[in-house]
Amino acid sequence: MHKIDLGLVEMTMDVMKYAIDRISATDRKIGKPLKAEELKALVGETITDKGIGGENAFNLWKQHLANANVPVDHPRNLAFVPASPTKAAIMFDLVTSASSIHGAYWMEGAGGIFCENEAMKWIVSLTGLPEGAFGVFTSGGTAANLSALVTAREHWREKPSNRGMKGIMIASSGAHSSVKAMAKVIDVDVLLVESEEALEGASLQETISKLSDVERERLFAVVATGGTTNAGIIDDLEGIAKVCEAEDLWFHVDAAYGGGALVADSVRHLFNGIERADSITIDPHKWMFSPYDCGAVLYKNPELAKNAHSQQGSYLDIFKDEGAHGFNPAEYQIQLTRRVRGLPLWFSLAMHGIDRYKDAVERGLELAKIAGEMIEAHPDLELVRPPSLSCVLYRRKGWQPEDYTEWTYENHRKGFALVTPTKYKQGETYETVSRFCFINPDTTEKDIELILNSMH
Ligand SMILES: *Cc1c(COP(=O)(O)O)cnc(C)c1O
C-alpha cells in the first residue's frame, strides 16, 4: 500500500484552493510585466539541488510572479484577441492535466478523443462542410494553419509535374501573421492581395490572371480570412470559393478568431461560402471560451490530411492494430504526442449547451455595437470603420501615435484596463488608432464607458 504523504495532500489542497479562488475572483487586477532581472531579484534562486519546497515556491508564485501576468479573461482586457474560458472548461482543463492522457492515438486516449470528437462534430456542423468532413484540435491557430497548408501542399505535389516545384499561395494583406510565418516553414511564397476591406472573388481572379505561366503552375492555395484579427473583416468567401473551384486551387479559410461567430445567428450569413472550403482554422481558445491553448483544423476530405501527416515508424505500428481501431488525431495535424485539448471544450459544451454559447457570442457582437454607438455619440471620438464582428477601430480626434501608446501604458500601470493601439490603412497611409476586441460576455457597458472617458 502507498503511504499517504500528508505534505503532498496539503499541497494539493492549497493548489486546488488557489485555482478555485482564481476562477471565482471578480475583482482581479490587470497584472503587468516586470523585467526578468526584477523578477529574479524578487524571487531569488528557485532551482536548486535540494529544492526550495512546495510552500516556498508557491508563495513566490502568489506574491510576485502571478502579478506579472495579464489575465486575458479580465472584462477590461480588450487588447489583441482576449479570451474568456468558462469555469467549466477551466475545471476540466485541470481534469485533463490530472488524467495524463496521451491524445495521439485512440489506443491510449479513446475516452478523451471520443469527447473531443463530439465537440468537433458540433464545430464541423457550424461550418456546413459536407458529409465526411472532420477535424482535430491543435495547439492553436498557427498549428492549425500549418497543418492545413501542409495538407494542401502535399496534395498538390502528388501530381508528378508539380514535384520539386516551390508553391505559391495567395492571401489578402489582412491575413494573420501566422499565415506568412507558416509559409516560411513550408517554404512556399505568399502573394498578398492588397485590400483594405474584404478580399473579393473578382480581385482574386484578377490577381490570378496577372500571373505568368510558371507562377500560375506554382499556385496551389488561397487563404481567405473569416474575421481579420485587426478589424474583424470577413473575406468574400462565396466569391473566393467559386474562383478556387474554377481554378482548381485549395481553399483554406482562416477563421481562428471569427470562427466562434459561426454559432451566432445574427452574423452567420457573413460566412456563407465557408462550407465550400477545403480546410478551416478555428481557435476555441479565442471565441469558444476554452482555456489556452486550443485550436482546431477542419478538412473537407480528412483522408488528404492523413496522407500528409500520418507518421511511420516501427514503434508506431501497434497503434494501427485492429484492437486499437478508432480515430487517431496524430494523423491529421503536425503533432504526435498531444494533450486532449478539446476535452475542456467538450465538458463545457455538454454542461451548458449550445444556446449558452450562442448567447455569449451574441453578447460580444452586441458589445461591439454598443461601443460603436458610444463612440459616435462622443464629441472627441470617431469610428474609423463600422464595427465588424466584435472588433471596433476608433480614433481620438487630435491624438498622435504616442498619445495612444501613453494612454495604453497609463491604463495598464493603473491595473485599470488593457486596450492597445493598432494601425489601419486607408489609401496609402497607415493611421494609428485604438482598437477593442470583445470576447468576454462579462464586459459591461460601464467598462466601455470608463475606458472611453479615460481618453481625455
Ligand atoms: C490568432 C489568429 C491566428 C493564430 O492563432 P494562435 O492560436 O495564436 O496560434 C491565426 N489566424 C487568425 C486570423 C488569428 O486571429
The ligand as an SDF file (V2000), in Angstrom:
LIG
                    3D

 15 15  0  0  0  0  0  0  0  0999 V2000
   -4.9900   34.4050  -33.5650 C   0  0  0  0  0  0  0  0  0  0  0  0
   -5.0060   34.0870  -35.0000 C   0  0  0  0  0  0  0  0  0  0  0  0
   -4.1280   33.1410  -35.5440 C   0  0  0  0  0  0  0  0  0  0  0  0
   -3.0670   32.4800  -34.7220 C   0  0  0  0  0  0  0  0  0  0  0  0
   -3.6070   31.6300  -33.7900 O   0  0  0  0  0  0  0  0  0  0  0  0
   -2.7710   31.1710  -32.4900 P   0  0  0  0  0  0  0  0  0  0  0  0
   -3.7730   30.4000  -31.7210 O   0  0  0  0  0  0  0  0  0  0  0  0
   -2.3080   32.4230  -31.8230 O   0  0  0  0  0  0  0  0  0  0  0  0
   -1.6260   30.3520  -32.9730 O   0  0  0  0  0  0  0  0  0  0  0  0
   -4.2420   32.8330  -36.8800 C   0  0  0  0  0  0  0  0  0  0  0  0
   -5.1490   33.4450  -37.6510 N   0  0  0  0  0  0  0  0  0  0  0  0
   -6.0050   34.3670  -37.1810 C   0  0  0  0  0  0  0  0  0  0  0  0
   -6.9900   35.0020  -38.0970 C   0  0  0  0  0  0  0  0  0  0  0  0
   -5.9530   34.7310  -35.8390 C   0  0  0  0  0  0  0  0  0  0  0  0
   -6.8010   35.6610  -35.3610 O   0  0  0  0  0  0  0  0  0  0  0  0
  1  2  1  0
  2  3  1  0
  2 14  2  0
  3  4  1  0
  3 10  2  0
  4  5  1  0
  5  6  1  0
  6  7  2  0
  6  8  1  0
  6  9  1  0
 10 11  1  0
 11 12  2  0
 12 13  1  0
 12 14  1  0
 14 15  1  0
M  END
$$$$
